[in-house]
């Protein structure tokens, strides 16, 4: 059965002009995938998403979680694209960390085919303006406007850095809980894929990274690309 499924996947990939090799692995699923990915010097692990209510969805969900947390390379959670015309739009979520922005350089390898619009989105925490206002009482400017202006400038610098992409750009700065804002932006923009830059390695970063990324990987109805440098 496994080998038949591999042949079907190979046939589909060849129709899309990919160069294909197939391998049949045994053992613990997530560990086998991670080890094979490392030994084959691959750039990305791509996993298909299943319906949450299916048995396959439960199994793949457990595997996907382990791979997202433990992989040292990019991960794609692939869901069926609904845009029949093949012209896709994406949301690129950034916190403008140095490592995160370096991850976006990988788009020259991993850019989804047919991407025509990219919404560069930065979310800053709720009540940040209030907190800064209390601690910078001598600062007479509108704190909220200052935060938005600085983050818009950071978005503009990132867009300029990614100017080689053959797509249009939109810059968006929002206040709120990161997951809630990203969910809303994806829905409002009708985006086909969410692109995230991973944090660095280490237990603390994995915990912070996971709280957002795991929510998006499993909660999104569209594909999610997690970039690791």
C-alpha positions in Angstrom: 0.0 0.0 0.0 2.8 2.4 0.9 4.6 1.8 -2.3 1.5 2.2 -4.3 0.9 5.6 -2.6 4.5 6.6 -3.4 3.9 5.8 -7.1 0.8 7.9 -7.1 2.6 10.8 -5.5 5.5 10.5 -7.9 3.2 10.5 -10.9 1.5 13.7 -9.7 4.9 15.4 -9.0 6.3 14.4 -12.4 3.2 16.0 -14.1 4.3 19.3 -12.4 7.9 18.9 -13.7 9.5 18.0 -10.4 12.6 15.8 -10.2 11.5 12.9 -8.0 13.0 10.1 -5.9 10.9 8.0 -3.5 11.8 6.3 -0.3 9.8 3.9 1.9 10.6 4.3 5.6 9.6 2.3 8.7 9.6 3.0 12.4 8.4 6.0 14.5 6.9 8.3 11.9 8.1 11.7 13.1 11.5 10.5 14.1 12.0 8.7 10.8 11.1 11.8 8.8 13.4 14.0 10.9 16.3 11.6 10.6 15.8 11.0 6.9 15.5 14.8 6.3 18.8 15.4 8.0 20.6 12.5 6.2 19.3 13.6 2.8 20.4 17.3 3.4 16.9 18.4 2.4 15.8 22.1 2.6 12.2 21.5 3.6 9.8 19.0 5.1 6.3 19.1 3.4 3.3 17.5 5.1 -0.2 17.3 3.9 -3.0 18.4 6.3 -6.0 16.2 6.8 -9.4 17.0 8.3 -9.1 17.2 12.1 -12.0 14.8 12.7 -10.4 12.0 10.7 -8.2 9.3 12.1 -5.6 10.4 9.7 -5.9 13.9 10.9 -5.2 12.8 14.5 -2.2 10.8 13.5 -0.7 13.4 11.1 -1.4 16.1 13.7 0.8 14.4 16.3 3.5 13.9 13.7 3.3 17.4 12.4 3.6 18.9 15.9 6.8 17.0 16.7 8.3 17.9 13.3 7.4 21.6 13.6 9.0 21.8 17.1 12.1 19.7 16.4 13.0 20.3 12.8 16.0 22.5 12.0 14.7 23.2 8.5 11.7 24.7 6.9 8.3 23.0 7.2 5.3 23.3 4.9 1.8 22.4 6.1 0.1 21.9 2.7 -3.6 22.3 2.3 -5.6 22.3 -1.0 -5.4 25.6 -2.8 -8.9 26.9 -3.8 -7.8 29.5 -6.4 -8.4 27.9 -9.7 -6.6 30.6 -11.6 -3.3 29.8 -9.9 -2.7 33.4 -8.8 -2.1 33.2 -5.1 -2.0 35.7 -2.3 0.0 35.3 1.0 0.3 36.8 4.4 3.9 37.2 5.6 3.9 37.6 9.4 7.0 39.2 11.0 8.2 40.4 14.4 11.3 42.0 12.7 13.7 39.9 14.7 17.1 39.6 13.0 16.8 35.8 12.8 13.2 35.9 11.6 14.0 38.4 8.8 17.0 36.3 7.7 14.5 33.4 7.3 12.6 35.3 4.6 15.7 35.2 2.4 14.8 31.5 1.9 11.8 32.6 -0.2 14.2 32.6 -3.2 14.1 28.8 -2.7 10.7 28.2 -1.3 8.5 30.8 -2.9 5.1 29.3 -3.8 4.5 29.2 -7.5 2.0 31.7 -8.7 2.2 34.1 -5.7 1.0 37.5 -6.9 0.4 39.4 -3.7 2.1 39.4 -0.3 0.6 41.2 2.8 3.5 41.9 5.1 1.9 41.9 8.6 3.3 43.0 12.0 1.3 42.6 15.1 2.2 44.4 18.3 0.7 43.4 21.7 -2.5 44.9 23.1 -2.0 47.7 25.6 1.6 48.3 24.5 0.8 51.9 23.9 -0.7 52.2 27.4 2.3 50.6 29.0 4.8 52.8 27.2 2.7 55.8 27.9 3.0 55.2 31.7 6.7 54.6 31.5 7.5 57.5 29.2 5.3 60.2 30.7 7.8 62.9 29.5 7.3 61.7 25.9 4.6 64.0 24.6 4.0 62.4 21.2 1.1 60.1 20.5 2.6 56.7 21.6 0.3 54.6 19.5 1.0 56.6 16.3 4.7 56.5 17.0 4.6 52.6 17.4 2.6 52.2 14.1 4.9 54.6 12.2 8.1 52.7 13.4 6.6 49.3 12.5 5.4 50.6 9.1 8.9 51.8 8.5 10.2 48.3 9.4 7.7 46.7 7.1 8.8 49.0 4.3 12.5 48.0 4.8 11.5 44.3 4.7 9.5 44.9 1.5 12.4 46.7 -0.1 14.6 43.8 0.9 12.2 41.4 -0.8 11.7 43.6 -3.8 13.1 41.0 -6.2 9.9 39.0 -5.7 7.6 39.3 -8.7 4.5 40.2 -6.7 2.7 43.3 -5.3 3.1 44.2 -1.6 0.8 45.5 1.1 2.1 46.7 4.5 -0.2 46.0 7.5 0.4 46.9 11.2 -2.2 45.7 13.7 -2.6 45.8 17.5 -3.9 42.7 19.3 -3.3 39.1 20.1 -1.0 37.7 17.4 -3.0 34.6 16.6 -6.3 36.4 16.6 -5.0 39.1 14.3 -3.4 36.7 11.9 -6.6 34.6 11.7 -8.5 37.8 10.9 -6.1 39.1 8.3 -5.9 35.7 6.5 -9.7 35.6 6.3 -10.2 39.3 5.4 -7.6 39.1 2.6 -8.7 35.8 1.3 -5.1 34.7 1.5 -4.0 31.2 0.3 -0.9 30.8 2.4 0.6 32.1 5.7 4.4 32.5 5.8 6.2 32.7 9.2 9.9 33.1 10.0 10.9 30.8 12.9 12.7 31.8 16.0 16.2 30.5 16.8 16.9 27.2 18.5 16.7 26.5 22.3 13.9 25.5 24.7 12.7 29.0 25.5 12.5 30.0 21.8 10.7 26.8 21.0 8.1 27.4 23.6 7.5 31.0 22.4 7.6 30.0 18.8 5.3 27.0 19.3 2.5 29.0 20.9 1.9 31.0 17.7 3.2 28.6 15.1 1.4 25.5 16.3 -1.9 27.4 16.5 -1.5 28.6 12.9 -0.3 25.2 11.6 -3.4 23.5 13.0 -5.9 26.3 13.1 -5.5 27.7 9.7 -7.7 26.5 6.9 -5.0 27.4 4.4 -1.4 26.3 3.9 1.3 27.4 6.3 5.0 27.8 5.4 7.4 27.9 8.4 10.9 29.1 7.4 14.0 28.1 9.3 17.4 29.5 8.3 
